[in-house]
Amino acid sequence: MDQLTIKKIISLPMIVTRGLVIFPKTLTHFDMVRDKSIKALEQAMRDDQMVFLAMQQDILEEDPAKDKIEKVGTICRVKQVVKMPNEMVRVLVEGLGRAQITDFISENPFHSVLVEELTCPEDDQVSAVRFEAMRRRLIAEFQNFGSASRKMTPEAIAALEDMENPAELTDTIASNVQLKTKDKQALLSTVSVADRMEMLITILMQETEIITIDQEISRRVKRQIDENQKEYMLREQMKAIQEELGDKDGVGLEIREFKQKLAELNVPEEVYNKCETELDRLSKMQFGNPEANVIRNYVSWICDLPWNKETKENIDLGRAAKILDRDHFGLQKVKERILEYLAVKKITGTMAGPILCLVGPPGVGKTSIARSVAESLGRNYVRISLGGIRDEADIRGHRKTYIGAMPGRIMQAMKQAESKNPLMLFDEIDKMASDYRGDPAAALLEVLDSEQNSKFRDHYLEIDFDLSEVLFIATANTLETVPRPLLDRMEIIEVSGYTSEEKFQIAKRHLLPKQREKHGLSAENLKVSAGAIREMIEYYTRESGVRGLERTIAKLCRKADLAIAKDAEQVVRITEKNTVDYLGKRKYSFETVGKKDEVGVVTGLAWTQVGGDTLSVEVNVMPGSGKTELTGQLGDVMKESAKAAVSYVRANAEQLGIEGDFYETKDIHIHVPEGATPKDGPSAGITIATALTSALSGRPASRKVAMTGEITLRGRVLPIGGLKEKTLAAYRAGIETVVIPAENEKDMDELEGVVKEHLQIIPVHNMDEVLGIALLK
């Protein structure tokens, strides 16, 4: 701190100021309203008009304490006092010198203090040359500050140049510059003139730089605002000109933007010429012409299509196999065929060839397989649902002459895919229909033909679009409703239903963890045993896929959530025995082997959309006139099989040990439970014939034998489908022997290992072999 010398100590009334610093050799006026300040002023006027001014540290305090008042202030002479309205007093004072409070004499009715004047003998040691250099530097910085702030007049700056006293110059500049209050107080408290001049030079340089930066920011903002205003004004002027010319919507600008976009897309020349023709028509149309919007939409659609944009394809068979195994359990033949398909693409570099069509019951993962293939290839995935489509325009689009016309689903899907080589899935291709508006299946013929789809023409766009790089995959539940020409363009991959073991693994690995996470559960607070999962598969769902199983597991998780919400510490354990407590009574049951061998009752095997099932065929023979009754909601094909079976038995009655006139003396009733369930198909032919032979000959049929096969009038056994599902149903029902057509022997490789292990499967060629196995002696 500067070495101070006490000049003299005097007693003065003190006025405490808010945010105001008075410098020596300056005139300052200010207003007062506080009672203590006014009384201190009155006391000064009674004495010698001398008063001490010091600033309070916190301007918000109404009556600051002694330690909240700055120690260094200014001794002032009161020059003028004016009383204002509302008890306000305006006073003009002249600063005389710096002083420091040494003691407080009194605080009421006003502050009275002892102060000592401050001087610094160190200034005597500073040379006149140094003072002059600092004076000039201070004036120069003040001029820079004045030029930057534009608040100082040249006359004020010239007056300062005539000041020779460094102390007076410094205090005058400090009082005339808008500085922070703490900076002004610091200048007042600095007694050394040299130190004070250096401090003020530093403060002025900082303030000048701040003002310069602020002005630069202001200029930049103003320039931006001016540019926006200029653009706005130009646009308004352009609108006015266009209105005068009948071009209110700015068609000229819009046409230029369309042409620029077409050039950037690098569309084929034919497409560019077509669009240019349409845009020329648009430019010549009068304002308000409704066809203008039609042309705008048309060109906009062309600009939105991915003409040259494609994704980089990555055919990594190992990665593809991992993705397929990750997303799907089982389905080995399907995965193998897809990998073969990708291998051909990798080696040849093209995907020419038939389109894949995945056929199978609902819920077995056909759609998700397609999504996995797209992921493994790195292609964009887009799906088109064809269910319920009966209008050709849905595929090819409407001609743009119609109101509300738009492209067909193929072009919409290409826009959605945002690349010209996506994987496009035609979902539910078997659900399309046709009527007077056309056949959508016929429209797909061009799309799915690799020789033609490089020039696919949508009715709305009326230009060729290349679909040759699109990978098409279709799904269907059945092929019966798919037109033959469409089938001819696709390679069929059958996705059969899951076996119980596959469902168990899917539930354990995928469905249960997924539903646990979805319902906020974990393996610690919800434990589901393997027996409980098998219980849900066998007795609470009846399906080929796993959608119903997933819903059943979700129901189980909701029950667990309810229990845990009541008791947070509870651990829910689901076992085979207590599953009924959470899911209710069993919904389904399996027909099992009877307890004894019966006459006229034979077990057949049937295929349904939800898997295989056993089917009992019952025959009763009664005295009568030779009538044959068929019941059990049998379809036409099944009725014909029953008639063929009756004809076979009648033709071979003597060989089978049956009375030759039974068709005249006995009535026959053939019934297939359950009566409320429709049944059809030829595969029950040998079952009906065996049951009829058993009933007429009195020989019981073995309850351990089940069979499937179509019968001819000559007794030959013809092949059937769905062998895998049928044998699985026989295994579940406790059957020991299954009779199948000899021509189905080739399908035995596809059977489940557990089925081949527990079942004796016997291929047969004719009814003699069937009866020798099924009927007891």
TAURNOR-V42214 format. One record per residue. N is the residue number from 1. PHI is phi in radians with two decimals (none if undefined). PSI is psi as a letter, one per 40 degrees, with the letter a starting at -180 (999 if undefined). NEAR is the number of other ideal C-beta (glycine too) atoms within 12 Angstrom. Layout:
# TAURNOR-V42214
n->(N	N)
phi->(PHI	PHI)
psi->(PSI	PSI)
near->(NEAR	NEAR)
This chain:
# TAURNOR-V42214
n->(1	2	3	4	5	6	7	8	9	10	11	12	13	14	15	16	17	18	19	20	21	22	23	24	25	26	27	28	29	30	31	32	33	34	35	36	37	38	39	40	41	42	43	44	45	46	47	48	49	50	51	52	53	54	55	56	57	58	59	60	61	62	63	64	65	66	67	68	69	70	71	72	73	74	75	76	77	78	79	80	81	82	83	84	85	86	87	88	89	90	91	92	93	94	95	96	97	98	99	100	101	102	103	104	105	106	107	108	109	110	111	112	113	114	115	116	117	118	119	120	121	122	123	124	125	126	127	128	129	130	131	132	133	134	135	136	137	138	139	140	141	142	143	144	145	146	147	148	149	150	151	152	153	154	155	156	157	158	159	160	161	162	163	164	165	166	167	168	169	170	171	172	173	174	175	176	177	178	179	180	181	182	183	184	185	186	187	188	189	190	191	192	193	194	195	196	197	198	199	200	201	202	203	204	205	206	207	208	209	210	211	212	213	214	215	216	217	218	219	220	221	222	223	224	225	226	227	228	229	230	231	232	233	234	235	236	237	238	239	240	241	242	243	244	245	246	247	248	249	250	251	252	253	254	255	256	257	258	259	260	261	262	263	264	265	266	267	268	269	270	271	272	273	274	275	276	277	278	279	280	281	282	283	284	285	286	287	288	289	290	291	292	293	294	295	296	297	298	299	300	301	302	303	304	305	306	307	308	309	310	311	312	313	314	315	316	317	318	319	320	321	322	323	324	325	326	327	328	329	330	331	332	333	334	335	336	337	338	339	340	341	342	343	344	345	346	347	348	349	350	351	352	353	354	355	356	357	358	359	360	361	362	363	364	365	366	367	368	369	370	371	372	373	374	375	376	377	378	379	380	381	382	383	384	385	386	387	388	389	390	391	392	393	394	395	396	397	398	399	400	401	402	403	404	405	406	407	408	409	410	411	412	413	414	415	416	417	418	419	420	421	422	423	424	425	426	427	428	429	430	431	432	433	434	435	436	437	438	439	440	441	442	443	444	445	446	447	448	449	450	451	452	453	454	455	456	457	458	459	460	461	462	463	464	465	466	467	468	469	470	471	472	473	474	475	476	477	478	479	480	481	482	483	484	485	486	487	488	489	490	491	492	493	494	495	496	497	498	499	500	501	502	503	504	505	506	507	508	509	510	511	512	513	514	515	516	517	518	519	520	521	522	523	524	525	526	527	528	529	530	531	532	533	534	535	536	537	538	539	540	541	542	543	544	545	546	547	548	549	550	551	552	553	554	555	556	557	558	559	560	561	562	563	564	565	566	567	568	569	570	571	572	573	574	575	576	577	578	579	580	581	582	583	584	585	586	587	588	589	590	591	592	593	594	595	596	597	598	599	600	601	602	603	604	605	606	607	608	609	610	611	612	613	614	615	616	617	618	619	620	621	622	623	624	625	626	627	628	629	630	631	632	633	634	635	636	637	638	639	640	641	642	643	644	645	646	647	648	649	650	651	652	653	654	655	656	657	658	659	660	661	662	663	664	665	666	667	668	669	670	671	672	673	674	675	676	677	678	679	680	681	682	683	684	685	686	687	688	689	690	691	692	693	694	695	696	697	698	699	700	701	702	703	704	705	706	707	708	709	710	711	712	713	714	715	716	717	718	719	720	721	722	723	724	725	726	727	728	729	730	731	732	733	734	735	736	737	738	739	740	741	742	743	744	745	746	747	748	749	750	751	752	753	754	755	756	757	758	759	760	761	762	763	764	765	766	767	768	769	770	771	772	773	774	775	776	777)
phi->(none	-1.07	-1.34	-1.79	-2.09	-1.41	-1.47	-2.86	-1.95	-2.32	-1.79	-2.46	-1.22	-2.06	-1.83	-1.61	-1.76	-1.85	1.07	-2.22	-2.01	-1.76	-1.74	-1.06	1.13	-2.27	-1.79	-2.49	-2.07	-2.73	-1.86	-2.29	-2.32	-1.26	-1.11	-1.11	-1.15	-1.15	-1.19	-1.13	-1.11	-1.06	-1.13	-1.12	-1.19	-1.29	-1.57	-2.03	1.12	-1.71	-2.58	-1.88	-1.92	-2.34	-1.65	-1.41	-1.29	-1.99	-1.21	-1.50	-1.31	-1.37	-2.30	-1.18	-1.31	-1.06	-1.35	-1.77	-1.96	-1.05	-1.33	-1.75	-2.49	-2.29	-1.42	-2.19	-1.92	-1.34	-1.74	-2.75	-2.30	-2.24	-1.48	-1.91	-1.06	1.03	1.05	-1.64	-2.14	-1.85	-2.25	-1.97	-2.21	-2.07	-1.25	-1.89	-3.05	-1.34	-2.68	-2.22	-1.20	-1.83	-2.88	-1.67	-1.43	-2.72	-2.06	-2.33	-1.35	-2.58	-1.30	-2.24	-2.34	-1.68	-2.21	-2.14	-1.23	-1.98	-2.39	-2.29	-1.19	-1.13	-1.08	-1.17	-1.53	-1.45	-1.22	-1.13	-1.14	-1.15	-1.07	-1.14	-1.08	-1.20	-1.09	-1.11	-1.12	-1.13	-1.14	-1.10	-1.16	-1.18	-1.12	-1.06	-1.10	-1.12	-1.16	-1.24	-1.46	1.02	-2.00	-1.85	-1.43	-1.02	-1.14	-1.13	-1.18	-1.14	-1.10	-1.20	-1.13	-1.46	-1.33	-1.65	-1.33	-1.05	-1.16	-1.12	-1.07	-1.10	-1.17	-1.15	-1.10	-1.06	-1.35	-1.69	-1.88	-1.35	-1.99	-1.13	-1.03	-1.19	-1.20	-1.14	-1.14	-1.13	-1.13	-1.15	-1.35	-1.46	-1.41	-1.17	-1.14	-1.08	-1.12	-1.17	-1.14	-1.09	-1.10	-1.20	-1.04	-1.08	-1.10	-1.13	-1.10	-1.12	-1.12	-1.10	-1.11	-1.09	-1.12	-1.08	-1.11	-1.09	-1.17	-1.12	-1.08	-1.10	-1.11	-1.14	-1.10	-1.11	-1.10	-1.15	-1.11	-1.10	-1.13	-1.10	-1.15	-1.12	-1.10	-1.08	-1.11	-1.10	-1.11	-1.09	-1.13	-1.13	-1.07	-1.09	-1.12	-1.15	-1.12	-1.13	-1.58	1.38	-2.00	-1.15	-1.54	1.15	-1.11	-1.03	-1.11	-1.10	-1.13	-1.10	-1.15	-1.10	-1.13	-1.11	-1.16	-1.11	-1.16	-1.16	-1.30	0.97	-1.24	-1.00	-1.03	-1.03	-1.18	-1.09	-1.11	-1.09	-1.17	-1.10	-1.08	-1.14	-1.19	-1.11	-1.07	-1.10	-1.16	-1.65	-1.35	-1.30	-1.05	1.61	-1.16	-1.12	-1.27	-1.07	-1.16	-1.08	-1.17	-1.03	-1.09	-1.08	-1.16	-1.08	-1.10	-1.11	-1.20	-1.51	-1.41	-1.43	-1.17	-2.25	-1.65	-2.51	-1.59	-1.33	-1.50	-2.24	-1.68	-2.00	-1.10	-1.12	-1.15	-1.09	-1.11	-1.13	-1.15	-1.12	-1.20	-1.15	-1.59	-2.46	-1.71	1.34	0.89	-1.08	-1.15	-1.14	-1.08	-1.08	-1.16	-1.16	-1.13	-1.08	-1.05	-1.21	-1.10	-1.08	-1.09	-1.17	-1.36	-1.50	1.41	-2.28	-1.99	-1.12	2.39	-1.15	-1.47	-1.33	-2.25	-1.60	-2.03	3.10	-1.17	-1.13	1.41	-1.72	1.76	-1.15	-1.15	-1.21	-1.10	-1.08	-1.12	-1.17	-1.10	-1.07	-1.12	-1.17	-1.52	1.34	-1.70	-1.22	-1.93	-2.44	-2.08	-2.06	-1.52	-1.70	-1.08	1.47	-1.26	-2.36	-2.12	-1.05	-1.15	-1.11	-1.59	-1.67	1.54	-1.73	-1.17	-1.26	-1.26	-1.45	-1.20	1.33	-1.13	-2.73	-1.11	-1.34	-1.18	-1.14	-1.19	-1.11	-1.17	-1.13	-1.12	-1.15	-1.22	1.08	-2.72	-1.56	-2.24	-1.40	-1.70	-1.89	-1.79	-1.63	-1.50	1.01	-1.20	-1.46	-1.67	-1.28	-2.32	-2.38	-2.59	-1.14	-1.47	2.15	-1.98	-1.11	-1.12	-1.17	-1.18	-1.34	-1.03	-1.22	-1.10	-1.60	-1.81	-1.13	-1.44	-2.03	-1.30	-1.28	-2.29	-1.23	-2.09	-1.44	-1.08	-1.32	-1.37	1.02	-2.42	-1.34	-2.24	-1.50	-1.84	-1.18	-1.61	-1.42	-1.64	-1.69	-2.33	-2.03	-2.24	-2.72	-1.56	-2.63	-1.72	-1.12	-1.73	-1.54	-1.03	-1.06	-1.05	-1.23	-1.08	-1.12	-1.59	-2.12	-1.73	-1.48	-2.10	-1.43	-1.91	-1.33	-1.15	-1.38	-1.38	-1.05	-1.19	-1.15	-1.07	-1.07	-1.16	-1.11	-1.10	-1.21	-1.53	-2.07	-1.19	-1.14	-1.04	-1.11	-1.26	-1.01	-1.13	-1.12	-1.78	1.24	-1.89	-2.46	-1.18	-1.42	-1.77	-2.33	-1.95	-2.06	-1.36	-1.08	-1.09	-1.17	-1.12	-1.14	-1.05	-1.14	-1.17	-1.43	-2.10	-2.11	-2.39	-2.51	-2.75	-1.45	-1.60	-2.29	-1.15	-1.11	-1.12	-1.14	-1.13	-1.15	-1.15	-1.10	-1.08	-1.07	-1.15	-1.14	-1.09	-1.15	-1.03	-1.09	-1.16	-1.26	-1.10	-1.38	-2.49	-1.09	-1.52	-1.27	-1.92	-1.55	-2.03	-1.85	-2.12	-1.06	-1.36	-1.71	-1.03	-1.09	-1.21	-1.77	-1.94	1.49	-1.18	-1.02	-1.57	-2.28	-2.52	-1.82	-1.24	-1.90	-1.09	-1.17	-1.41	-2.56	-1.32	-2.15	-1.48	1.42	-2.17	-2.27	-1.61	-1.85	-2.19	-2.27	-1.89	-2.22	-1.19	-1.86	2.11	-1.54	-2.75	-1.56	-2.48	-1.45	-1.99	-1.96	-2.28	-2.00	-2.02	-2.32	-1.02	-3.11	-2.07	1.64	-1.41	-2.11	-1.95	-2.07	-2.32	1.95	0.97	-1.52	-1.36	-1.06	-1.15	-1.22	-1.11	-1.15	-1.11	-1.11	-1.13	-1.13	-1.14	-1.09	-1.11	-1.10	-1.13	-1.13	-1.25	-2.03	-1.04	-1.08	-1.13	-1.56	1.33	-2.07	-1.03	-1.20	-1.80	-1.09	-1.29	-1.87	-1.86	-2.31	-1.72	-2.07	-2.08	-1.86	-2.27	-2.13	-1.17	-1.59	-1.16	-1.46	-1.74	-1.13	-2.40	-2.78	2.06	-1.58	-1.29	-1.61	-1.02	-1.25	-1.18	-1.15	-1.12	-1.18	-1.12	-1.14	-1.11	-1.10	-1.19	-1.37	-1.63	1.40	-1.55	-1.21	-1.71	-1.20	-1.27	-1.58	-1.96	-2.20	-2.62	-2.67	2.81	-1.59	-1.92	-1.87	-1.12	-1.57	1.56	-1.27	-1.87	-1.69	-1.21	-2.33	-1.99	1.23	-1.08	-1.04	-1.19	-1.17	-1.17	-1.15	-1.14	-1.11	-1.09	-1.12	-1.42	1.52	-1.20	-1.84	-2.25	-2.18	-1.75	-2.27	-1.11	-1.07	-1.24	-1.59	-1.07	-1.15	-1.49	-1.20	-1.15	-1.45	-1.23	-1.12	-1.05	-1.16	-1.23	-1.12	-1.32	-1.79	-1.93	-1.65	-1.81	-2.03	-1.35	-2.29	-1.81	-2.53	-1.18	-1.03	-1.16	-1.07	-1.15	-1.14	-1.52	-1.50	-1.63	-1.44	-1.22)
psi->(i	i	h	i	h	h	d	i	h	i	h	i	i	h	h	h	i	h	f	h	h	h	i	i	f	i	h	h	i	i	i	i	e	i	d	d	d	d	d	d	d	d	d	d	d	d	b	f	e	h	i	h	h	i	h	i	d	h	e	e	h	d	g	i	i	d	e	e	h	i	d	h	a	h	h	i	h	h	d	i	h	h	h	i	i	f	f	i	h	h	i	h	i	h	h	d	i	i	i	h	h	d	i	h	d	i	e	i	e	i	h	h	i	h	i	h	i	h	i	h	e	d	d	d	e	h	i	d	d	d	d	d	d	d	d	d	d	d	d	d	d	d	d	d	d	d	d	d	d	f	e	h	i	d	d	d	d	d	d	d	d	e	h	d	h	d	d	d	d	d	d	d	d	d	d	e	h	g	i	i	d	d	d	d	d	d	d	d	e	h	d	h	d	d	d	d	d	d	d	d	d	d	d	d	d	d	d	d	d	d	d	d	d	d	d	d	d	d	d	d	d	d	d	d	d	d	d	d	d	d	d	d	d	d	d	d	d	d	d	d	d	d	d	d	e	e	f	d	e	f	d	d	d	d	d	d	d	d	d	d	d	d	d	d	e	f	i	i	d	d	d	d	d	d	d	d	d	d	d	d	d	d	d	e	i	i	h	e	h	d	e	d	d	d	d	d	d	d	d	d	d	d	d	e	i	g	d	e	h	i	i	h	h	g	g	h	d	d	d	d	d	d	d	d	d	d	e	h	i	a	f	d	d	d	d	d	d	d	d	d	d	d	d	d	d	d	d	d	e	i	f	i	a	i	h	h	h	h	h	i	i	i	e	e	f	d	d	d	d	d	d	d	d	d	d	d	e	f	i	i	h	h	h	h	h	e	h	e	h	e	h	d	d	d	d	e	i	i	i	e	e	i	h	e	i	i	i	a	d	d	d	d	d	d	d	d	d	f	i	e	f	i	h	h	h	g	h	f	e	e	e	i	i	i	a	e	e	i	h	d	d	d	d	e	d	d	d	e	h	e	e	d	e	e	f	h	h	i	d	d	d	f	i	h	h	h	e	d	e	h	h	h	h	i	i	i	d	i	e	d	e	h	i	d	d	d	d	d	e	i	h	h	h	h	g	i	i	i	i	d	d	d	d	d	d	d	d	d	d	d	d	d	d	d	d	d	d	d	e	f	i	i	e	d	e	h	h	h	i	d	d	d	d	d	d	d	d	d	e	e	i	g	i	d	a	e	d	d	d	d	d	d	d	d	d	d	d	d	d	d	d	d	d	d	d	d	h	d	e	i	h	h	h	h	i	d	d	e	d	d	d	d	e	a	i	h	d	i	i	h	h	i	h	i	e	i	h	i	h	e	h	i	h	i	h	i	h	i	e	e	a	i	i	i	h	h	h	h	h	h	h	i	h	a	e	f	i	h	h	h	i	f	f	h	i	d	d	d	d	d	d	d	d	d	d	d	d	d	d	d	d	f	d	d	d	e	f	i	h	d	f	d	e	d	e	i	i	h	h	h	h	h	i	h	d	e	h	i	i	i	i	e	e	e	d	d	d	d	d	d	d	d	d	d	d	d	e	e	h	i	i	h	e	e	h	i	i	h	i	i	i	i	d	e	e	i	h	i	i	i	i	f	d	d	d	d	d	d	d	d	d	d	e	e	i	d	h	h	h	i	i	d	e	e	d	d	e	d	d	e	i	i	d	d	d	d	d	e	i	h	h	h	h	i	d	i	d	d	d	d	d	d	d	d	h	i	999)
near->(13	21	16	23	18	19	20	17	20	28	27	42	39	43	45	41	36	28	21	32	36	42	41	38	28	33	23	32	21	31	25	34	21	26	20	27	36	28	25	38	40	24	28	32	22	15	18	17	24	32	47	49	48	40	35	33	22	18	17	11	17	16	20	25	15	22	13	19	31	37	27	35	41	44	42	42	29	38	22	19	24	17	17	16	10	10	14	17	28	23	36	24	35	26	34	31	34	42	40	33	34	22	20	25	23	20	21	13	16	30	40	28	34	23	37	28	29	36	24	26	17	19	29	15	14	24	13	15	10	18	28	18	19	31	34	22	26	41	33	22	33	38	24	25	35	28	20	25	25	14	16	27	15	13	11	22	28	15	18	34	20	15	24	15	19	35	38	26	36	45	36	32	43	43	29	29	37	20	28	17	22	17	23	36	30	23	40	41	31	33	34	31	35	30	26	39	37	26	30	41	33	23	31	37	22	22	29	27	19	20	25	20	15	16	18	15	14	14	14	14	14	14	14	14	14	14	14	14	14	14	14	14	14	15	16	15	14	21	19	15	17	20	15	12	17	18	25	21	24	23	30	22	19	25	28	16	19	33	26	16	23	30	18	15	23	14	32	20	15	20	30	26	17	25	36	23	19	34	32	18	22	33	27	19	24	17	19	13	19	13	20	26	21	26	30	27	25	36	36	25	32	39	29	25	39	30	33	17	22	23	24	12	27	19	28	19	25	16	21	33	24	17	27	34	25	19	29	34	28	31	34	18	19	37	31	19	26	39	32	21	35	36	19	21	30	22	13	13	11	17	31	19	22	24	37	38	38	44	33	35	33	28	30	37	36	40	34	33	42	39	30	34	44	36	24	35	38	24	36	31	32	34	30	37	22	35	22	15	32	21	26	31	28	35	40	35	34	27	22	29	13	13	13	14	24	26	35	36	35	41	40	26	38	38	29	21	32	20	30	32	32	36	40	44	38	44	34	29	44	33	25	34	24	22	13	9	18	23	24	37	36	23	36	41	28	31	42	39	26	27	17	18	30	20	19	39	29	38	27	32	39	27	32	24	37	26	35	26	34	39	43	46	44	43	44	38	31	21	24	12	21	32	25	14	17	35	26	18	31	34	24	26	33	30	36	37	42	40	33	35	24	32	41	31	25	36	41	29	20	29	35	37	21	21	32	30	17	17	26	16	32	19	17	14	24	33	23	37	23	19	21	34	37	26	34	45	40	33	26	32	36	32	30	37	36	44	27	28	42	30	22	38	42	28	25	41	33	24	29	36	26	18	25	23	17	12	13	12	11	19	18	35	23	35	21	24	13	20	32	20	19	31	30	15	13	19	20	21	16	23	26	20	26	23	10	13	22	26	26	31	38	48	44	53	48	43	32	25	22	31	41	42	38	41	39	36	46	34	41	25	32	19	14	17	14	18	19	29	23	30	23	30	18	30	21	16	19	33	27	24	39	42	26	31	46	38	25	36	43	29	22	27	23	15	17	30	19	31	19	18	14	32	24	16	18	29	21	37	25	42	28	39	23	19	14	10	18	17	36	23	32	35	41	46	44	51	51	52	50	52	45	52	43	39	37	39	30	21	27	25	43	33	29	28	43	51	50	52	46	37	45	25	23	17	31	25	40	28	26	36	28	34	38	37	38	47	43	40	39	45	36	35	34	23	40	21	30	46	47	45	38	23	20	34	19	14	27	23	15	24	30	31	18	18	33	21	12	21	32	22	36	29	27	34	26	26	41	24	24	45	40	22	31	41	37	22	12)
